[in-house]
């Protein structure tokens, strides 16, 4: 039997008890891992930028910045399930394409419906993405008010520049307003892999590799600790 895909989730809620309830619910699902719970939204920004988070449980009514405002600030947000003690935020939540809206206290039965919705939605998107990858052999990148059509086979590697990325080919380098986690979703997984929080490489362009780095066109890229196991499996 094939292994189920593993999804990563985080929780943002200013009430530690609410975080604990969601964590306990999530423990019943083998294919959804809770990476961490945060009582302050601002503390979650680093992990959202560094890792591919698939699902975010987000409280709406929080001090400092509301869940709605926080979600609007994200360039490439994961799937979001809002959690709140108030029903009157539902319209705002769904206008932001939230997957679901859970009112506290959250029963496991209601929580299960949200998770099933997430799994169903993600499966459909993955199937569509795979079909598109088969049909398309290029990506369109916007830079300096121009649209560049770049074939996947021409891309050497992609590096992160905070809120921007730099896509490198043999002939040119293009800087785009995009996060690495966003571009990663548009690349065919058969050819590309993220080896570091700052780099995605084209596997077919690797000239030399060890357990700690890869080389492409005489440039060396470190393999990040959190990406090593998966990277080495794909490189061999």
Backbone torsions as a table, in degrees:
resi	resn	phi	psi	omega
1	UNK	NA	134.7	-179.6
2	UNK	-69.3	146.2	178.4
3	UNK	-70.0	143.3	176.6
4	UNK	-72.5	146.2	176.7
5	UNK	-63.6	146.4	-179.8
6	UNK	-103.3	126.3	-179.4
7	UNK	-110.0	145.0	-179.8
8	UNK	-104.0	136.7	179.2
9	UNK	-133.3	156.9	170.9
10	UNK	-134.7	162.4	-178.7
11	UNK	-125.0	134.3	173.7
12	UNK	-124.7	114.9	-178.6
13	UNK	-158.9	132.9	-178.0
14	UNK	-75.4	-3.3	177.9
15	UNK	-107.3	111.2	179.5
16	UNK	-56.0	-33.3	179.4
17	UNK	-65.1	-40.7	179.0
18	UNK	-64.1	-38.9	176.7
19	UNK	-61.5	-44.4	-177.9
20	UNK	-63.4	-38.9	179.0
21	UNK	-61.9	-46.1	180.0
22	UNK	-65.9	-40.5	177.9
23	UNK	-60.2	-42.1	179.1
24	UNK	-65.3	-38.4	176.2
25	UNK	-64.0	-42.2	-176.9
26	UNK	-67.4	-27.5	179.6
27	UNK	-60.9	-18.4	179.8
28	UNK	-82.0	-5.5	-178.5
29	UNK	-114.4	112.7	-176.6
30	UNK	-68.1	-26.6	-174.8
31	UNK	-96.4	7.5	175.8
32	UNK	-126.1	116.9	-178.2
33	UNK	-102.0	129.4	174.6
34	UNK	-88.9	110.1	-177.9
35	UNK	-70.6	-45.9	-176.9
36	UNK	-170.1	156.7	172.8
37	UNK	-113.1	139.9	-177.8
38	UNK	-124.6	136.3	175.4
39	UNK	-91.5	-12.0	176.3
40	UNK	-125.5	127.1	-176.9
41	UNK	-59.7	-38.8	-176.5
42	UNK	-60.5	-28.6	-178.6
43	UNK	-72.9	-14.9	-177.8
44	UNK	-89.7	-8.9	-174.7
45	UNK	-61.7	-42.1	-176.4
46	UNK	-60.6	-46.9	-177.6
47	UNK	-69.5	-31.4	177.1
48	UNK	-67.8	-31.6	178.0
49	UNK	-81.5	-30.7	-173.4
50	UNK	-86.5	-38.7	-174.2
51	UNK	-117.1	160.2	175.3
52	UNK	-85.9	98.6	178.1
53	UNK	-93.0	127.6	-175.8
54	UNK	-90.2	-30.2	-173.4
55	UNK	-142.7	131.7	-179.8
56	UNK	-121.2	121.6	171.3
57	UNK	-93.1	118.2	-169.0
58	UNK	-128.2	119.0	175.4
59	UNK	-71.8	146.8	-178.1
60	UNK	-91.0	-51.3	-173.4
61	UNK	-91.8	92.5	-179.5
62	UNK	-129.5	151.9	177.1
63	UNK	-69.5	151.6	177.8
64	UNK	87.9	-68.5	179.0
65	UNK	-142.6	132.4	-178.9
66	UNK	-75.4	161.6	177.5
67	UNK	-60.0	-37.1	179.3
68	UNK	-64.2	-45.9	179.5
69	UNK	-65.0	-39.2	-179.6
70	UNK	-64.1	-43.8	180.0
71	UNK	-62.8	-40.0	178.7
72	UNK	-62.8	-25.8	-177.4
73	UNK	-79.6	-14.6	-176.4
74	UNK	-84.5	133.2	-178.9
75	UNK	-73.9	-47.2	-179.8
76	UNK	-129.9	75.3	-176.1
77	UNK	-70.2	152.6	173.6
78	UNK	-75.2	-177.5	170.9
79	UNK	-61.7	140.1	-175.1
80	UNK	-123.3	132.2	169.3
81	UNK	-115.8	113.8	179.6
82	UNK	-76.9	143.3	175.6
83	UNK	-128.1	133.7	-176.8
84	UNK	-162.1	160.0	175.8
85	UNK	-91.2	-1.7	-175.0
86	UNK	-119.9	134.8	-178.8
87	UNK	-83.5	-18.0	-170.7
88	UNK	-78.8	1.9	177.4
89	UNK	-96.4	1.6	-172.0
90	UNK	-58.4	-42.0	-178.2
91	UNK	-61.2	-46.8	178.6
92	UNK	-59.0	-40.3	-177.2
93	UNK	-63.6	-48.2	-176.1
94	UNK	-75.2	-22.4	173.5
95	UNK	-66.7	-22.7	177.7
96	UNK	-94.4	16.0	178.5
97	UNK	61.3	34.5	175.1
98	UNK	-63.4	145.6	-178.5
99	UNK	-71.3	-38.2	-179.3
100	UNK	-160.1	173.2	-174.7
101	UNK	-140.6	108.0	-176.7
102	UNK	-105.3	130.1	179.1
103	UNK	-99.1	129.3	179.5
104	UNK	-74.1	149.1	-4.7
105	UNK	-71.1	140.3	-173.0
106	UNK	-94.0	112.0	178.0
107	UNK	-76.4	157.0	179.5
108	UNK	-66.4	-35.4	179.9
109	UNK	-60.0	-44.3	179.3
110	UNK	-71.3	-36.4	178.0
111	UNK	-62.5	-40.8	179.9
112	UNK	-59.7	-39.4	178.3
113	UNK	-61.7	-39.4	178.8
114	UNK	-65.4	-43.0	-179.5
115	UNK	-65.3	-41.7	177.6
116	UNK	-62.2	-37.1	177.4
117	UNK	-65.4	-42.5	178.2
118	UNK	-61.9	-47.8	-177.8
119	UNK	-63.7	-41.8	179.3
120	UNK	-65.4	-44.7	-179.6
121	UNK	-63.6	-43.0	-178.4
122	UNK	-67.7	-40.6	179.0
123	UNK	-61.5	-43.3	179.4
124	UNK	-62.7	-45.2	-179.9
125	UNK	-63.8	-40.0	179.3
126	UNK	-63.2	-40.9	179.1
127	UNK	-64.5	-41.8	178.2
128	UNK	-64.6	-42.8	-179.7
129	UNK	-61.0	-42.3	179.8
130	UNK	-64.9	-39.5	178.6
131	UNK	-64.6	-40.5	-179.8
132	UNK	-67.1	-37.0	179.5
133	UNK	-63.9	-35.7	178.7
134	UNK	-67.2	-38.8	-175.9
135	UNK	-78.5	-38.2	-174.4
136	UNK	-98.5	141.2	174.8
137	UNK	-121.3	21.6	-178.4
138	UNK	-149.1	169.7	175.1
139	UNK	-134.6	147.4	178.1
140	UNK	-103.2	122.7	-178.0
141	UNK	-114.1	136.3	-179.9
142	UNK	-101.8	127.4	179.4
143	UNK	-155.1	133.3	178.9
144	UNK	52.5	43.8	177.5
145	UNK	63.2	20.4	177.1
146	UNK	-122.8	154.8	175.4
147	UNK	-108.5	121.5	-179.2
148	UNK	-105.8	126.4	176.7
149	UNK	-94.4	109.0	-175.0
150	UNK	-114.9	123.3	177.0
151	UNK	-73.5	142.2	180.0
152	UNK	-57.9	-35.4	-177.4
153	UNK	-68.7	-16.3	-179.8
154	UNK	-90.6	-17.4	-176.8
155	UNK	-75.0	128.1	176.4
156	UNK	-88.6	-55.0	178.6
157	UNK	-160.9	165.9	179.6
158	UNK	-130.7	131.9	-179.6
159	UNK	-118.0	150.5	179.7
160	UNK	-88.8	136.6	174.4
161	UNK	-127.8	64.7	-175.7
162	UNK	59.6	-108.3	-179.0
163	UNK	-84.8	3.3	-179.5
164	UNK	-123.6	166.5	171.8
165	UNK	-129.6	157.2	175.2
166	UNK	-124.1	116.3	-178.0
167	UNK	-97.3	124.0	-175.5
168	UNK	-108.8	130.8	169.3
169	UNK	-122.3	-179.8	176.7
170	UNK	-66.5	-27.2	-172.9
171	UNK	-100.5	-27.1	-176.3
172	UNK	-157.8	167.5	174.1
173	UNK	-128.4	132.1	-175.0
174	UNK	-120.5	128.6	176.9
175	UNK	-99.4	126.6	-177.0
176	UNK	-128.1	151.0	174.9
177	UNK	-81.3	93.6	-174.5
178	UNK	-165.8	151.2	174.6
179	UNK	-95.7	156.6	-178.0
180	UNK	-61.6	-36.9	179.0
181	UNK	-64.6	-29.4	179.3
182	UNK	-73.5	-47.5	-179.6
183	UNK	-67.5	-30.1	-179.5
184	UNK	-58.3	-36.1	-178.6
185	UNK	-70.1	-19.3	-176.5
186	UNK	-95.7	-4.1	-176.6
187	UNK	-97.2	144.7	176.6
188	UNK	-66.9	123.7	-176.1
189	UNK	-66.4	-17.2	179.0
190	UNK	-72.1	-21.4	-175.6
191	UNK	-113.4	-24.9	-172.7
192	UNK	-120.6	149.6	177.4
193	UNK	-149.1	143.1	175.6
194	UNK	-86.7	124.9	-177.6
195	UNK	-111.0	-5.3	-174.7
196	UNK	-161.6	158.3	178.2
197	UNK	-59.0	-20.4	-175.9
198	UNK	-110.4	-2.0	-174.0
199	UNK	-140.3	138.3	166.0
200	UNK	-118.4	134.6	-179.0
201	UNK	-119.4	156.8	171.5
202	UNK	-88.3	114.7	-176.5
203	UNK	-58.0	-32.1	-177.0
204	UNK	-75.4	-9.8	-178.3
205	UNK	-100.1	-2.0	-177.4
206	UNK	-71.7	126.0	179.1
207	UNK	-94.2	-41.1	-176.7
208	UNK	-142.1	145.0	173.4
209	UNK	-151.2	153.8	173.3
210	UNK	-130.4	-169.7	178.2
211	UNK	-74.9	-7.8	-177.0
212	UNK	-123.5	-11.3	179.2
213	UNK	-158.4	164.2	171.5
214	UNK	-126.4	157.6	176.8
215	UNK	-125.0	133.6	175.7
216	UNK	-131.9	121.0	-178.9
217	UNK	50.5	45.1	177.8
218	UNK	70.0	6.4	174.2
219	UNK	-101.5	135.4	-176.7
220	UNK	-100.9	136.6	179.4
221	UNK	-125.1	125.0	179.0
222	UNK	-70.4	143.9	174.0
223	UNK	-92.8	118.6	-178.4
224	UNK	-66.0	149.5	-177.7
225	UNK	-57.3	-41.7	-177.2
226	UNK	-73.5	-11.9	-176.9
227	UNK	-111.6	-3.2	-169.7
228	UNK	-61.7	-49.9	-175.2
229	UNK	-57.9	-49.5	-178.5
230	UNK	-67.5	-39.0	-178.8
231	UNK	-63.6	-45.0	-178.4
232	UNK	-66.8	-33.8	176.6
233	UNK	-62.2	-39.2	-177.1
234	UNK	-79.5	-28.9	-176.0
235	UNK	-76.4	-32.1	-178.9
236	UNK	-78.6	NA	NA
